[in-house]
Amino acid sequence: TPYRGAPNCSAMPVQKYGVGWNTLVVFDNTAGLTENWVQDQTAVYLDNIVVSDSYIGPNYTIGGNQTPTCTDSDSDGFNLSATGCGSSFDCNDTNATIHPGAVEICGNLIDEDCSGSDLSCSTQTNYCQALPAPAGNIINVNPSQSSQLGSIINSAPQGYIILLDNGTYNIPSLFRITNPYITVRSKSGDRDSVILDGNYNTFTLIQIATVNVTLADLTLKRTREHLIHFLGGGHNALVYNVKLIDPEQHFVKINPSASNEYNDFGTIACSEFQLTTLGRQRIESTNDCYTGGIDAHKSWGWTVRDNTFRDIWCATGANPAEHAIHFWITSRDTLVERNKIYNCARGIGFGLGDGTSLDRNYSDNPFPGPGYVGHIGGIIRNNF
């Protein structure tokens, strides 16, 4: 309600509705009459107006107890004005990805969540902190022992930690980890400084067939098949801060043994998968681009988070390359989050194809009914 006879006053309080309201200015003119001037060019609704000799500028609507006009041009559920139109307003009503509560991407100079500013990348939660310093039974290895590395790891007792000095280890043949609770990691924590190179001489670098194995802070490269292969029984594994480069087949392969020993509840995190130009040329000429990032069969409860996948694609051959991340053949309850996938032929896949029966029978029978299920449950979120 405006004030009458209030000389030389401005910005008097008024009940505000609608979009783009500004101020109501009250003047006492020379005739002693009150003149009311609304300074805006959008519809403004004012309750219980009592004026004398009033002037309202163009394009205004005056009325008592009006219903506010709520505008949501981009149909994202948030209105341009919060007054009478909900508790939050949309700071950009032309883009449905921008609104209160939207996912904020740091450092892109866009205020997605209408907080008033872009998120600084330095303020993000660090999901890839360094692992705790190794402690316990430790075996130290240096590059001069490259040819012995497989036997050192294979013979390490349960619970031992193999620490690798900086340098390049030329691996002549694969090594299989069969003793549980084994850790293989760099002493420095710098994955770029410890390189295990198969030189395309070995089919696989590391096979895992036991529980609670950790691979961390390493670079693995150039094999004729997979860089890491879970063969069955590889439960609760951790692959962390590992760089994987240029296998001829899958970077990480997860499949059960012939007797259906499965690999469950593992984590692959904070690692990088990259196919280089030279690596691509090799697989195009040798196997019709039968390659992919993570390929998992009949696997339960894996977490794949905060990894980067780059350039997994082919220009020639029968296949364009498989997924960066693929869990299928009745895998279950996979969590895939906060991964970045750049320039890959396929991104994330749960399930594929069809069949007549479940490829893995779970004791709780979580999805009864259909004859075949490619993937059961699972979450894919916040990947880019």
KOLBAKE-405656 format. One record per residue (C-alpha): residue in one letter; x, y, z. Coordinates in steps of 0.5 Angstrom, whole numbers. Each point is the difference from the previous one (the first is absolute). Layout:
KOLBAKE-405656
['A', [X, Y, Z]]
...
This chain:
KOLBAKE-405656
['T', [0, 0, 0]]
['P', [3, 7, -2]]
['Y', [1, 6, 5]]
['R', [-4, 6, -1]]
['G', [2, 7, 1]]
['A', [7, -2, 1]]
['P', [5, 5, -3]]
['N', [6, -1, -3]]
['C', [0, -8, 2]]
['S', [3, -5, -5]]
['A', [0, -8, 0]]
['M', [-6, 0, 5]]
['P', [-2, -8, 2]]
['V', [-5, -3, -4]]
['Q', [-3, -7, -1]]
['K', [4, -3, -6]]
['Y', [-2, -5, -5]]
['G', [2, -3, -7]]
['V', [6, 1, -4]]
['G', [5, 6, 0]]
['W', [-3, 4, 5]]
['N', [4, 6, 2]]
['T', [-2, 6, 4]]
['L', [-6, 4, 2]]
['V', [2, 8, 1]]
['V', [-5, 4, 3]]
['F', [0, 8, -1]]
['D', [-3, 6, 3]]
['N', [-2, 4, -6]]
['T', [-1, 8, 0]]
['A', [-7, -1, 0]]
['G', [0, -4, 6]]
['L', [-2, -7, -3]]
['T', [3, -6, 0]]
['E', [3, -3, -6]]
['N', [2, -7, -1]]
['W', [6, -2, -5]]
['V', [2, -8, -1]]
['Q', [7, 0, -3]]
['D', [-1, -6, -4]]
['Q', [-2, -3, -7]]
['T', [-2, -7, 3]]
['A', [-7, -2, 3]]
['V', [0, 2, 7]]
['Y', [-6, -1, 5]]
['L', [-2, 4, 6]]
['D', [-5, -1, 5]]
['N', [-5, 4, 3]]
['I', [3, 7, -4]]
['V', [-3, 6, 2]]
['V', [2, 6, -4]]
['S', [-2, 7, -1]]
['D', [2, 3, -7]]
['S', [4, -6, -1]]
['Y', [5, -1, -6]]
['I', [2, -7, -2]]
['G', [5, -1, -6]]
['P', [-2, -4, -6]]
['N', [0, -8, -1]]
['Y', [-2, 0, 8]]
['T', [-6, -4, 3]]
['I', [-3, 2, 6]]
['G', [-5, -4, 4]]
['G', [-1, -3, 7]]
['N', [1, -7, 2]]
['Q', [3, -2, -7]]
['T', [3, -7, -1]]
['P', [7, 1, -2]]
['T', [3, -2, -7]]
['C', [5, -6, 1]]
['T', [4, -1, -6]]
['D', [4, -6, -1]]
['S', [3, 1, -8]]
['D', [5, -6, 0]]
['S', [-5, -5, 4]]
['D', [5, -2, 5]]
['G', [-5, 1, 6]]
['F', [3, 7, 3]]
['N', [-3, 6, -2]]
['L', [3, 7, -2]]
['S', [-3, 3, 7]]
['A', [0, -3, 7]]
['T', [-5, 5, 2]]
['G', [-7, -4, 0]]
['C', [3, -5, -4]]
['G', [4, -5, 4]]
['S', [6, 0, 5]]
['S', [5, 1, -5]]
['F', [1, 4, -7]]
['D', [4, -2, -6]]
['C', [6, 5, -2]]
['N', [-1, -3, -7]]
['D', [-7, -1, -3]]
['T', [3, -2, -7]]
['N', [4, -6, 2]]
['A', [-3, -6, 4]]
['T', [7, -2, 2]]
['I', [1, 6, 5]]
['H', [-5, 1, 6]]
['P', [1, -1, 7]]
['G', [2, -7, 2]]
['A', [3, -1, -7]]
['V', [7, -4, 0]]
['E', [6, 6, 0]]
['I', [6, -2, -4]]
['C', [6, 4, 3]]
['G', [4, 5, -5]]
['N', [-5, 0, -6]]
['L', [-2, 7, 2]]
['I', [-7, -2, 0]]
['D', [-4, 1, 7]]
['E', [-5, -7, -1]]
['D', [-3, 0, 7]]
['C', [-1, 8, 0]]
['S', [4, 1, 6]]
['G', [3, 6, -3]]
['S', [6, -2, -2]]
['D', [4, -6, -4]]
['L', [3, -5, 5]]
['S', [7, 0, 1]]
['C', [4, -6, -2]]
['S', [4, 1, 6]]
['T', [-6, -1, 5]]
['Q', [-2, -7, -3]]
['T', [0, -6, 5]]
['N', [6, -4, -2]]
['Y', [-2, -7, -2]]
['C', [7, -2, -2]]
['Q', [4, 1, 6]]
['A', [7, -4, 1]]
['L', [-1, -7, 3]]
['P', [3, 0, 7]]
['A', [8, -1, 1]]
['P', [1, -8, -1]]
['A', [2, -3, 7]]
['G', [1, -8, 2]]
['N', [4, -5, -4]]
['I', [3, 3, -6]]
['I', [4, -2, -6]]
['N', [4, 5, -4]]
['V', [1, -1, -7]]
['N', [4, 4, -5]]
['P', [0, 0, -8]]
['S', [7, -4, 0]]
['Q', [-5, -6, 3]]
['S', [-5, 1, -6]]
['S', [1, -7, -3]]
['Q', [-1, -3, 8]]
['L', [-6, 4, 1]]
['G', [-5, -5, -1]]
['S', [3, -5, 4]]
['I', [1, 5, 6]]
['I', [-8, 2, 0]]
['N', [-2, -8, -1]]
['S', [4, -2, 6]]
['A', [-2, 6, 4]]
['P', [-3, -3, 6]]
['Q', [-7, 3, 2]]
['G', [-1, 7, 2]]
['Y', [7, 2, -3]]
['I', [1, 7, -3]]
['I', [5, 0, -6]]
['L', [2, 7, -1]]
['L', [3, 2, -7]]
['D', [6, 5, -1]]
['N', [-1, 5, -5]]
['G', [2, -2, -7]]
['T', [-2, -4, -6]]
['Y', [-1, -8, 1]]
['N', [0, -4, -6]]
['I', [-5, -6, 1]]
['P', [2, -6, -4]]
['S', [-6, -4, 2]]
['L', [-6, 1, 4]]
['F', [-1, -1, 8]]
['R', [-6, -3, 4]]
['I', [-2, 2, 7]]
['T', [-2, -6, 3]]
['N', [1, 2, 8]]
['P', [-5, 4, 3]]
['Y', [1, 7, 3]]
['I', [6, 2, -5]]
['T', [1, 7, -2]]
['V', [5, 2, -6]]
['R', [1, 8, 0]]
['S', [6, 5, -1]]
['K', [4, 2, 6]]
['S', [-1, 8, -3]]
['G', [-7, 0, -1]]
['D', [1, 3, -7]]
['R', [-3, -5, -5]]
['D', [4, 4, -6]]
['S', [6, -2, 3]]
['V', [-1, -8, 1]]
['I', [-1, -3, -7]]
['L', [-2, -8, -1]]
['D', [1, -1, -7]]
['G', [-2, -6, -4]]
['N', [3, 2, -6]]
['Y', [-6, -4, -4]]
['N', [4, -6, 2]]
['T', [-4, -3, 5]]
['F', [-8, -1, 0]]
['T', [-2, 3, 7]]
['L', [4, 4, 5]]
['I', [-3, -2, 6]]
['Q', [-5, -5, 2]]
['I', [-4, 0, 6]]
['A', [-3, -7, 3]]
['T', [-1, 2, 7]]
['V', [-3, 5, 5]]
['N', [2, 7, 3]]
['V', [5, 1, -5]]
['T', [2, 8, -1]]
['L', [4, 3, -6]]
['A', [2, 7, 1]]
['D', [4, 6, -3]]
['L', [2, -4, -6]]
['T', [1, 1, -8]]
['L', [-2, -7, -4]]
['K', [1, 0, -7]]
['R', [0, -4, -7]]
['T', [-2, -7, 1]]
['R', [-3, -5, -6]]
['E', [-7, -1, 4]]
['H', [-2, 4, 7]]
['L', [5, 4, 5]]
['I', [-4, -3, 6]]
['H', [-4, -6, 0]]
['F', [-5, -3, 5]]
['L', [0, -7, -1]]
['G', [-5, -2, 6]]
['G', [0, 0, 8]]
['G', [3, 8, -1]]
['H', [-5, 3, 5]]
['N', [1, 6, 4]]
['A', [5, 3, -5]]
['L', [3, 7, 0]]
['V', [3, 3, -7]]
['Y', [2, 7, 2]]
['N', [4, 6, -3]]
['V', [2, -5, -6]]
['K', [1, 2, -7]]
['L', [-1, -5, -5]]
['I', [2, 1, -7]]
['D', [0, -4, -7]]
['P', [-3, -7, 1]]
['E', [-2, -4, -6]]
['Q', [-6, -2, 3]]
['H', [-3, 3, 7]]
['F', [3, 4, 5]]
['V', [-3, -4, 6]]
['K', [-4, -6, -2]]
['I', [-4, -3, 6]]
['N', [-3, -7, -1]]
['P', [-1, -6, 4]]
['S', [4, -7, 0]]
['A', [-3, -6, -4]]
['S', [-3, -2, 6]]
['N', [-3, 6, 1]]
['E', [4, 3, 6]]
['Y', [-2, 7, -1]]
['N', [3, 7, 2]]
['D', [-4, 5, 4]]
['F', [0, 6, 4]]
['G', [6, 3, -3]]
['T', [2, 7, -1]]
['I', [3, 4, -6]]
['A', [2, 7, 2]]
['C', [4, 6, -2]]
['S', [3, -3, -6]]
['E', [1, 2, -7]]
['F', [-1, -4, -6]]
['Q', [3, 2, -7]]
['L', [0, -3, -7]]
['T', [6, 4, -4]]
['T', [1, 1, -7]]
['L', [5, -6, -1]]
['G', [-4, -4, 5]]
['R', [-6, 1, -5]]
['Q', [4, -2, -6]]
['R', [2, -6, 3]]
['I', [-7, -3, 2]]
['E', [-3, 2, -7]]
['S', [5, -4, -3]]
['T', [0, -6, 4]]
['N', [-7, -1, 3]]
['D', [-5, 4, -3]]
['C', [-1, 5, 6]]
['Y', [-2, -5, 5]]
['T', [2, 4, 6]]
['G', [-4, 4, 5]]
['G', [2, 3, 7]]
['I', [-4, -4, 6]]
['D', [-3, -6, -3]]
['A', [-4, -4, 6]]
['H', [-4, -7, 0]]
['K', [-4, -2, 5]]
['S', [3, 5, 5]]
['W', [-4, 2, 6]]
['G', [1, 6, 4]]
['W', [6, 4, -3]]
['T', [1, 7, 0]]
['V', [3, 4, -5]]
['R', [1, 7, 2]]
['D', [5, 7, -2]]
['N', [3, -3, -6]]
['T', [2, 3, -6]]
['F', [-1, -4, -7]]
['R', [3, 3, -6]]
['D', [0, -2, -8]]
['I', [-2, -7, 0]]
['W', [-3, 0, -7]]
['C', [2, -3, -7]]
['A', [0, 3, -7]]
['T', [0, -7, -3]]
['G', [-1, -7, 1]]
['A', [-7, -4, 2]]
['N', [-1, 4, 6]]
['P', [0, 7, 2]]
['A', [3, -2, 7]]
['E', [-4, -3, 6]]
['H', [-3, 5, 6]]
['A', [5, 4, 5]]
['I', [-4, -4, 5]]
['H', [-4, -6, -1]]
['F', [-3, -5, 5]]
['W', [-5, -5, -3]]
['I', [-1, -8, 0]]
['T', [-5, 1, 6]]
['S', [5, 4, 4]]
['R', [-4, 4, 6]]
['D', [0, 6, 4]]
['T', [6, 4, -3]]
['L', [1, 7, 2]]
['V', [3, 4, -5]]
['E', [1, 8, 2]]
['R', [5, 6, -2]]
['N', [3, -3, -5]]
['K', [3, 4, -6]]
['I', [-1, -3, -7]]
['Y', [4, 4, -6]]
['N', [-1, -2, -7]]
['C', [-2, -7, 1]]
['A', [-4, -4, -5]]
['R', [-5, -3, 5]]
['G', [-1, 3, 7]]
['I', [-3, -4, 6]]
['G', [-4, -6, -1]]
['F', [-4, -5, 4]]
['G', [-2, -6, -3]]
['L', [0, -2, -7]]
['G', [-3, -5, -5]]
['D', [-6, -6, 2]]
['G', [0, -7, 2]]
['T', [-4, -5, 3]]
['S', [2, -1, 7]]
['L', [4, 4, 5]]
['D', [8, 0, -1]]
['R', [0, 0, 8]]
['N', [-5, -2, 5]]
['Y', [0, 4, 7]]
['S', [-2, -4, 6]]
['D', [-5, 6, 2]]
['N', [-3, 0, -7]]
['P', [-1, 7, -1]]
['F', [-3, 1, -7]]
['P', [-5, -6, 0]]
['G', [-4, -1, -7]]
['P', [4, 1, -6]]
['G', [5, -5, -3]]
['Y', [6, 4, -1]]
['V', [2, 7, 3]]
['G', [6, 3, -2]]
['H', [1, 5, 6]]
['I', [-4, 0, 7]]
['G', [0, 6, 4]]
['G', [5, 5, 0]]
['I', [1, 8, -1]]
['I', [4, 4, -5]]
['R', [0, 8, 2]]
['N', [4, 6, 0]]
['N', [5, -3, -6]]
['F', [2, 5, -5]]
